[in-house]
């Protein structure tokens, strides 16, 4: 059974300040659509929601032709860049605003946590807001009273429960708001990015609660977050939005991998830039090489990777320091290292002119996944930037293994060999 159905849902907004044109627009729209029975003319002129471009129309589609269903008990992660339409989608579902075209059918009571303090009255105490939110969700006072202690305990705000919420921190507001939404038995729980405001301990507790209500109690959860680790851990299915449209819909690992790959678009296994003789030092080429010396961007876990950097030193200075950071596609730093060893800095004796620097990334270190390389060179005795070169993100690559190729997903950051002894 479908808990939620999005049927050709679109949402159009008019950009700019409200002016005297608004009334004339509304009158013209009413006359054409209601009196003459024709199509709304403003639906034809809206532009795609691309926040990076200026555009020529004052009408923009925040969402355009959204079609997908969510089955009862599903946990669906909604991902995408800022401005992709994720929050608009949840606001339509929560009836904060209505769709311009299309229909949304939700079967069951919806509990929403869209932003910090949603639905809270600032002058009312935490206790009073719990009762007010429960009433909005359709709960009787007796039902709310029976769960009150559980809600207060989960929120961790017991000491301040009879204090007006205007004196709460943003983290306390999120704690109380989530506790109310999760404990008042909504059939559908809608959670926007707000959990990012809470501390690590509360995020862990909140994700555990969402797993409980979805898996143990069969409720439906729609979860928006930029934390891909939480999305992978909590959700089974993912929907990626781009410029207000559904770009990818499927199993969560497939959708997250697609999203991360798109975020690294433009990076490859080879990076170059023109030489600049005016700089004291420059790194102008970076390559990722296989064991036979050929550039590639997909490696098996059981092969060494060579990071080859071509540099040029145009001015004499000492104590050049190299730093490499390898991050997973979701931004989590997996590995970092520099040119220092236990005795000395390996780049102290870099000669004048052009040189090639090779660093071997040993096999059986990083686990399956997509990675990006951040690179920087600085002179540790001169931090003014004169003798520095910071290419930033330069390359991306993928590591896979036999288990992953067979369809067994591996999400660990490391994949080292271990000695299993039977005694």
N, C-alpha and C positions, 0 to 999 in steps of 0.2 A: 504494500500500500504506500502511495506517495504522501509524504507529510507536507511537502511544499512543491508547487508547480509554478514555474515562470513561463508564461505564454506570450512570446513576442513583446516583452516588456521594454519600453524605452522611456527615458526621462530627458526632457529638454529644459534648459535654463536660458534666460536672457541675461547677457553680460552687461556690466556697467551699472551706473547709478539709476535708481528709479526716477523717472522724469515725467513731464506732462504727456509724453508719448504713450506711456503705459495705458492710460485710460482709452485713448484712441485705438491702440492695438487690441485691447480687450473688447471694445465695442465692435470693431471690424471683425474680429474672430467670432464673436457671438452671432453677428448678422449673417456671416457666410456659412457657419456650421449649423446653427440652430434655425434660422429663418429660411435661408436658401437651400439648406440640406447638402452643401458641398463640402469637399475635403478642406481641412484646416490649412490655409496657405502657408503658415509659418512652419509647418512640419516639413516643407520642401526645401527650406533655405538654411536649416541648421547645419553646422559643420561638425566634423569629428572632434572629439575631445582630446586634442593634442596640446598640452599646456606649454610645450616648448616652441610652438609656432604662433605668430601673431594672429593670422587669419583675417578674413574680410567681413564676416557676418557677426552680428551681435547676438545671434542665437547659436547655442552649442549643445550637442548631445552628450550629456554626462553618461548615459547608458544608451545603447542602440541594439535593439532586436535581441534581447537576452532570452534564450530558450534552454532550460534544463530542469530536471526534476530531482528531488531529494527524497529518498525512501525513508520511511520511519525507522529510527534507530541509527541512521547514518551519521557519521561525523565528517563534515566537509570543510576543508580549508580553502578559504578564498584568498588568493595571493595576487600580487601585481605591484607595479611601481606606484609611488605617490601620484595621485590624480587619475588612477586607472578606472575608478568608479566603485571601489570596494565598499566604502562607507555609504555611498548613495544607494547601493543595492540593499544593504542592511536597513537603511532608513525606510526604504520603500516597503520592505518586508515587515518592519515594525510599525508601519502606518504613521510614521512621523511626517511623511509627505506622500503624495500619490503619484502614480506613473502617468506620463503624458499619453502613452498608448500601451495597449496590452493589458493583461490581467495577471494578478498573483493570487493563487489559491493556497491558503495555509489551513491545514486540518489540525486544530488544537490550539491551546493557549500559548502565547509567545511571551517569553521573558527576555528582555533586552538589556544589554549593558553596552551602550554605544560610545559614551565618553565619560570622563570623570564627572561625577555628580549628576548624571542623567536622572531626571525625575525627582531630584531631591529639592526640598524647600530649605533655603539657607537659614531661615530663622527658626526652623523646627529642630528638635533634638533628633539624635540618631534613632531612638526608640519610636518617636512619632513618625519619622520617615519610613521606618519598617512597616508600620501599620498602613500608612498612606500608599506605599508601593504595593503592598499586598492587596489592598482594596482595588487599586487600578488593574491589577492582574486578575481580579474577580474572586479573590479569596474572602471568606467570611472572617469576622473578627476572632471567632473561636478557633478557626484553622490557623490563623496567624499566631494567636496566643500559644497554641500547642507547639509551634516550632520556634518560638521566640528565643528560648535559651540556646537552642542549637545554632541559630543564626548568629547570635551575639558571640558565642564561643568560637565559631568558625572565623568571624571577622577579626578577632583579637582586639576589639575596641571596647571591651566591657567597662573599663574605667571611665570612658568618655561617652557612654551610651546615652546619658541624660544631659549631654552638652549640645548646644546648637551646632549643626554640621558646618556652619560658616567658619568655625574655629578648627575644623579638621584639616590635616595636611592632605595633599592630593592622594598620597598612598593610603591614608585612612579612609578617604571617600571611596576609593576603588575597592578596598577590602569590604566595606559595609555594603556597597552596591552589588558586588559579586555575590556576597553571602545571601542577600535578599533574592537576587535573580535565580540562584542555584537551588535554594531551599524551598521556594514557594511552589514547587511542583509544576513548572511549565512543561508542556509537551515538546515545545521547541525552545531551545536556548540559543540566543544570538549574542555573540561576544565580539566586540571590535578590539582594536589594538590596545585597549586600556590596561591590560595586564602588564604591559611594559613599564607602567608607572610603579607597580608594586616591587617589593624587594624580592630577592632570590627565593627566600623561604616561602613567601606567599605565592609566588608564581608556581612553585612546585606543588603546593597544596591545592591551588586552583586547577591546575592541569589534572591532578589526581581526582578532584571532584568531578571534572568534566568527563573523565574516563569512567567514573563510577556511574554517572547519570546516563551515559550513552550505552555502555556495555552491560551494566548490572540492572538498569531500570528501563532500558529500551527507548530512551528519549533521543530526539534529534538535536544535533548541535551544528551551528554554522560559526566558524571561527576565523577571524581575520587577524593576521599577524605578519610581521616582517621577520620574525624569528623562525627560520626554516627548521631548526632543531625541534622546537615545540610543535610545529606543523607536522613534521614527519612522525613524531612520537604519538601525537594525539589522533591524527586524521587517517582515514583509510582512502579517501577520495579527495582530489583537488580540482579547483576551477581557477584558471589563470585569466585575469582580465587585462586587456591592453587597449587604451584609448576608448574605454567604455564598451568594449565588445569582448565576447568570450574568445580567447585565443587558444586555450587548451583545456580539455576536460578529460580526466581519466584517473588511474591509480595515483596515489599521492606521490610516490617516488618518481614516477615518470613525469608528472607535472612539475615537481620541484626541480628535477634535473633540467627540464626544458627551460624553466624560468632562470635558473642559474647560468645555463649556457647562453641564454639571450643577454643576460647582464654582463657577460664577458665578451660580447660581440666586438669584433675589431682586434682582439688579441689572438695571436697564434704562437707557433713554436719558434718563430723567427721574428726578431724585432731589430729595426735599424733606424738610424737618423743621420742626416748629413754631418760630416766632420766640420768642426768649428775651431779654427786655429787660434782664435782670440781667447779661448778658454785655457786656463792652466792645466786642466785635466778634463777628459771627456770619455765616457763609455758610449760608443757609437753602434755597437752591434751585440746582440744577445741571441744565442741559439740553444735549443735543447736537442741533444744528439743521442742516438741509440748506441749500443755497444760496438756497432760496425762503423760509426761515425757519420751516419746520415740523419738529417733533421726529421723529426716526427713529433706528433703531439699526443699519441696514444701509446702507452707503455704497459707491458705486463709487470705484475708485481715482482716477478723473479728476474728482472734485468736492471742493470745499473743505468743511471741517467747521467749524462755529462752536461753541465751548465757551462757553456763556452761564452766568455765575454771578451770582446775586442775593445781595447782602450788606447788612448793616446795621451802622452804626458808632454806638454809644450813648455813647462816651466819647472825649474828645480825647486822642490819642496820635499819635506820628509813626513813620515808618519801618516801615510795614506791608509785609510781604514775602510774596508768593504763590509757591507751588511746585506744579508739576504733573508727575506721573510716569505714563507710559503703558507698560503691560506687556502682553506676549503672555499668552495663556491659561495657558501653562506656567510663568509667573512670571518669565520673562526680561524685563528692562527694555529696551524698544525705544527710548524717547525720553523725555527729561526737559528741562524748561525752567522759568524763573522770571520774575518781574516786573522783573528788572534788564535794562537794555540797556547799551550801551557807555558811556553818559553818566550815567544816573541810574536810580533805582528808579521805575518807572511808577506805583506806588501811594502815593508820598509825599504827594500832594495829595488823597487820597481825602476827600471832604467828610463832614460829620456826616449821620446819617440813612441812608436807603436809597439804594443805587446798583446799577447793572447793569454788570458787567464782561464784555466779549466778547473772546475770543481766537480767532483764525482758525488752524486747522490746515491748511496749504496742501496742495492736491491733489498727487498724484504724489510722496508722501513715504513713507507706510507701505504695505507690501505686503499681500497677501491674508492674512486670518487674523482671529482673535478677540482683542480687546483690552479691558483694564480701565483705568480712570482713577483714580489716587490723587491727592488734593488736600489741601493744607494751607496755612494762613495763620498767620504768627507776626509778632510785633513784634521786630525784630532787636535792639532796645535793651532788651527786657524778656523774658528767657527763663524767667520764673517760671510762665508759663502763663496769667496774668491776661488778657493781651491776645492770646491765641492761640485758634485754632479749627481743629481737625484732623478733618474729616469722614471721613478715610481713603478706602477704596474707595467711589466714588460712582456710577459709571456703567460700562456695558459697551457695546461696539459691534463690528460686524463690517465688514471691508473686503473687497470682492471685485473682480474685473476680468473683462474679456471672455474672456480665456484660461481662467480658472477656470470660468466659466459654460459654456464649450465642453468641459469635462472635462479640461483640461490643468492638473494640480496645480502650484501655485506656492507654495513654502514660504519664500521669501526675506523678510527683515524689512523691506526697503525696496524701493520700485518707482519709481525716479526716471527721468526722461527723459534720454537720452544722445544725443549727436550722432555719428552714424555717417558718416564721410567716406570717399569713394572717391577715391583720387588716382592 
